[in-house]
Amino acid sequence: MSQLSVSALAQVAEYFKVLSELSRLQVLCAIKFGTKNVSEIMEATGLGQANVSKHLKILAQAGIVTRQPRGVSVYYAITDPLIFDLCELVCQSLETRLQEQSQQLQQIQQLEVLRR
C-alpha cells in the first residue's frame, strides 16, 4: 500500500469508512446470500425503514451494493462478494488478538496467585 497515491489511499479510506458502521454491516449480512428488498432487510436486521434506506443509499453510492428494480419493489444485491472475505480476515485477526489477550490475562492471574 505504500506505493499507492494519496488519492488512491483516500478512496481506500472512504471504502473502510462506509464499512465502519454496524447497521451497514448488518444490512450487508442480510443480503449476503441473495437479493432482498427493504422490507426483507428490515425483517432480517430489526432496523427501521428509514435507517435501512439510508444505509442502502450509502452502500449503493460506494458501489458495494446494486439496486435492481422489480415491479414496485427495489431489490439489493452485493456487488462484490469478496467483501465478506475482508470481513472474515478482520474477524480472524480480532479472534487471534483476543485469544492472546486472554492468555496474557491468565498468566497475570497465575502470577498473582503465586505471589500470595
Kinemage of the C-alpha trace (Angstrom):
@kinemage 1
@onewidth
@group {chain A} dominant
@subgroup {mainchain}
@vectorlist {calphas} color= white
{ca met a 1} P 0.000 0.000 0.000
{ca ser a 2} L 2.943 2.362 0.475
{ca gln a 3} L 3.147 2.806 -3.307
{ca leu a 4} L -0.440 3.984 -3.671
{ca ser a 5} L -1.088 7.615 -4.461
{ca val a 6} L -2.735 9.882 -1.926
{ca ser a 7} L -5.950 9.885 -3.962
{ca ala a 8} L -5.979 6.070 -4.078
{ca leu a 9} L -5.420 5.923 -0.324
{ca ala a 10} L -8.276 8.399 0.127
{ca gln a 11} L -10.555 6.026 -1.801
{ca val a 12} L -9.461 3.120 0.407
{ca ala a 13} L -10.174 5.228 3.495
{ca glu a 14} L -13.659 6.089 2.172
{ca tyr a 15} L -14.367 2.407 1.496
{ca phe a 16} L -13.428 1.486 5.060
{ca lys a 17} L -15.442 4.423 6.381
{ca val a 18} L -18.537 3.011 4.673
{ca leu a 19} L -17.855 -0.373 6.285
{ca ser a 20} L -17.265 1.109 9.737
{ca glu a 21} L -20.966 1.394 10.599
{ca leu a 22} L -22.627 -1.500 12.459
{ca ser a 23} L -26.005 -1.051 10.759
{ca arg a 24} L -24.422 -1.152 7.306
{ca leu a 25} L -22.647 -4.397 8.196
{ca gln a 26} L -26.000 -5.812 9.351
{ca val a 27} L -27.552 -4.815 6.012
{ca leu a 28} L -24.699 -6.458 4.116
{ca cys a 29} L -25.079 -9.658 6.124
{ca ala a 30} L -28.815 -9.652 5.376
{ca ile a 31} L -28.145 -9.736 1.626
{ca lys a 32} L -25.069 -11.936 1.729
{ca phe a 33} L -26.829 -14.976 0.258
{ca gly a 34} L -29.243 -13.278 -2.115
{ca thr a 35} L -31.123 -10.195 -3.093
{ca lys a 36} L -33.660 -8.652 -0.746
{ca asn a 37} L -35.929 -5.646 -0.749
{ca val a 38} L -36.090 -3.077 2.054
{ca ser a 39} L -38.886 -4.916 3.895
{ca glu a 40} L -36.954 -8.183 3.871
{ca ile a 41} L -33.795 -6.411 5.058
{ca met a 42} L -35.788 -4.738 7.849
{ca glu a 43} L -37.100 -8.122 8.947
{ca ala a 44} L -33.629 -9.700 8.873
{ca thr a 45} L -31.921 -6.881 10.760
{ca gly a 46} L -34.582 -5.431 13.048
{ca leu a 47} L -33.716 -1.967 11.746
{ca gly a 48} L -36.349 0.612 10.796
{ca gln a 49} L -37.298 1.526 7.248
{ca ala a 50} L -35.649 4.957 7.251
{ca asn a 51} L -32.442 3.518 8.722
{ca val a 52} L -32.256 0.665 6.192
{ca ser a 53} L -32.962 3.005 3.279
{ca lys a 54} L -30.299 5.473 4.428
{ca his a 55} L -27.650 2.760 4.727
{ca leu a 56} L -28.597 1.155 1.410
{ca lys a 57} L -28.186 4.536 -0.272
{ca ile a 58} L -24.687 4.917 1.207
{ca leu a 59} L -23.744 1.352 0.236
{ca ala a 60} L -25.055 1.882 -3.304
{ca gln a 61} L -23.185 5.186 -3.676
{ca ala a 62} L -19.991 3.398 -2.593
{ca gly a 63} L -20.605 0.697 -5.211
{ca ile a 64} L -20.873 -2.044 -2.586
{ca val a 65} L -24.471 -2.952 -3.440
{ca thr a 66} L -26.561 -2.692 -6.578
{ca arg a 67} L -30.207 -1.720 -6.913
{ca gln a 68} L -32.444 -3.899 -9.080
{ca pro a 69} L -35.997 -2.598 -9.654
{ca arg a 70} L -38.611 -5.373 -9.901
{ca gly a 71} L -42.164 -4.204 -10.271
{ca val a 72} L -42.966 -1.861 -7.382
{ca ser a 73} L -40.010 -3.045 -5.279
{ca val a 74} L -36.270 -2.482 -5.461
{ca tyr a 75} L -34.008 -5.398 -4.614
{ca tyr a 76} L -30.460 -5.001 -3.376
{ca ala a 77} L -27.518 -7.314 -4.023
{ca ile a 78} L -23.840 -7.425 -3.117
{ca thr a 79} L -21.655 -6.080 -5.922
{ca asp a 80} L -18.501 -7.955 -4.888
{ca pro a 81} L -18.765 -10.977 -2.575
{ca leu a 82} L -15.058 -10.561 -1.724
{ca ile a 83} L -16.222 -8.007 0.825
{ca phe a 84} L -17.099 -10.949 3.074
{ca asp a 85} L -13.564 -12.325 2.717
{ca leu a 86} L -12.339 -8.987 4.011
{ca cys a 87} L -14.741 -9.198 6.960
{ca glu a 88} L -13.593 -12.756 7.660
{ca leu a 89} L -9.942 -11.645 7.726
{ca val a 90} L -10.800 -8.916 10.222
{ca cys a 91} L -12.747 -11.379 12.379
{ca gln a 92} L -9.861 -13.868 12.346
{ca ser a 93} L -7.418 -11.142 13.322
{ca leu a 94} L -9.656 -9.995 16.173
{ca glu a 95} L -10.108 -13.579 17.375
{ca thr a 96} L -6.340 -14.131 17.431
{ca arg a 97} L -5.781 -10.900 19.322
{ca leu a 98} L -8.481 -11.742 21.870
{ca gln a 99} L -7.010 -15.204 22.423
{ca glu a 100} L -3.573 -13.688 23.028
{ca gln a 101} L -5.008 -11.168 25.469
{ca ser a 102} L -6.883 -13.926 27.277
{ca gln a 103} L -3.689 -15.965 27.613
{ca gln a 104} L -1.815 -12.934 28.946
{ca leu a 105} L -4.568 -12.302 31.483
{ca gln a 106} L -4.422 -15.927 32.637
{ca gln a 107} L -0.651 -15.662 33.065
{ca ile a 108} L -1.037 -12.499 35.130
{ca gln a 109} L -3.670 -14.152 37.299
{ca gln a 110} L -1.415 -17.182 37.832
{ca leu a 111} L 1.450 -14.902 38.877
{ca glu a 112} L -0.787 -13.088 41.336
{ca val a 113} L -1.833 -16.424 42.876
{ca leu a 114} L 1.821 -17.463 43.232
{ca arg a 115} L 2.711 -14.168 44.935
{ca arg a 116} L 0.160 -14.708 47.696
